[in-house]
Amino acid sequence: MAEHNRLGAWGEQLTVDYLISEGFAIVERNWRVNKLEIDIIASKGRTIAFVEVKTRRDAEGMDPIMAITPAKIRHLVNAANSYLRIKRTPLNPRFDIATIIGDDHDYKFEYIADAFRPPLRTYR
């Protein structure tokens, strides 16, 4: 496994551990349909959280939150919409982001619940 894949898997596991400690149940990990993917899907009460995890080795590069571009948001929203249609879940969706900078010896973890709202489409 390539080093960046190991780092990403470690960041996702750190996020899963955090979510479990906060009372969430992990519903799916790395859920895919076609070319759409969601890192973690977790539920708690009436909420289903679609979680994007961004892990970086050091802070010298781009801040992980900067990787959440409008295109990435559209991708996540489309993936979540597909998941909700396929699973027919009655839960209330939200979009969360976890960012990790560092490695398993020294890291900074930030979890942003309800990080963004899906953009609304307009029709003419």
Secondary structure, 3 states (H helix, E strand, C coil): CCHHHHHHHHHHHHHHHHHHHCCCEEEEEEEEECCEEEEEEEEECCEEEEEEEEEECCCCCCCHHHHCCHHHHHHHHHHHHHHHHHHCCCCEEEEEEEEEEEECCEEEEEEEEEEECCCCCCCC
